[in-house]
């Protein structure tokens, strides 16, 4: 079973290619930063004992 963060990351990865084709350069930069933040949040949630208990 996937966590909410894992599902969000999977959806983001699936749409990344489409975003690259359809967005302007500044919009692509925002999308890339969102992906980075999603990955960091996933790593933080995996290593935080408090957040791990909430899953």
HUVEN-V94541 format. One line per field, one symbol per residue. phi: phi as a letter, one per 30 degrees, with the letter a starting at -180 (. if undefined). A space follows every 50 residues. Layout:
# HUVEN-V94541
phi: ???
This chain:
# HUVEN-V94541
phi: .cdeddddddddddcedddedccdddddddddddddddddddddddccdd ddddd
